[in-house]
Amino acid sequence: MKKQAVLLVNLGSPDSPSVPDVRKYLREFLMDERVLDAPYPVRFGVVNFAILPGRPKESAEAYHKVWQPEGSPLIVISKEVQTALRARLNDVPVELAMRYQNPSIETAVRSLAAQNVTDVLLVPMFPHYAMSSYETAVVRVQEVMKRFARTMRLQVMAPYYNEPDYIAALVASSRAYLERGYDHLLFSFHGLPERHLHKSDPTGCHCLKAPNCCNVPSPAHKTCYRAQCFRTVEAFVEQAGVVNYSLAF
């Protein structure tokens, strides 16, 4: 019999803000070839000899500032989403996993297999496509399922950067601040190396190559982080009635 389930996957967090746990997290994160996309020997040297000797202590101090009594804010909020979705879906299993560290993707997939799940909807918790977030999460789930749940069918939810419900949620969370008045609204997105955009471009000739590439329709936009960020902003300002704004990476 067919049994469906949902698997939520977010980026991940150290198990604690201690230096050893932060070092462990950073090592797994930065050794991912879709994050630091250099040949393995280069990646190994940079991570282990240039980054890990000093960065974990600095990052641990930053994690201490945001750490909640329940744990990492990212994990806490992701679990709240999981709980809310479970309530909406009644008897449909909803598992949560992190691309790096815990709860692990392997643990989640094994749990689904133990529940005799046959069909899984994977929801990468990233609105925009990027090889260092959305893509690496999808690929890792596929790898783990091949090892521990070969017969389980996988459907992947596409990036939801301009989905009406997502935009409505952004507007609702910003409404109180917008109503206070402002001179200029700045949208800030984390940046990516330009080579990541080139690598994600299935046409090989559009992203950052064609004039005004993000505003010229192309199949490349399906996997283009930059173009999708522009579409998010456009949808937001239209729904919120914002006039004076700009975007930065």
Buried (B, 14 or more C-beta within 10 A) or exposed (E): EEBBBBBBBBBBBBBBBBBEBBBBBBBBBBBBBBBBBEEEEEBEEBBEEEBBEEBBEEBBEEBEEEBEEEBBEBBBEBBEBBEEBBEEEEEBBBBBBBBBBBBBBBBBBBBBBEEEBBEBBBBBBBBBBBBBBBBBBBBBBEEBBEEBBEEBEBEBBEBBBBBEEBBBEBBEEBEEEEEEEEEEBEBEBEEBEEEBBBBBBEEEEBBBEBEEBBEEEBEBBBBBBBBBBBBBBBBBBEBBEBEEBEBEE
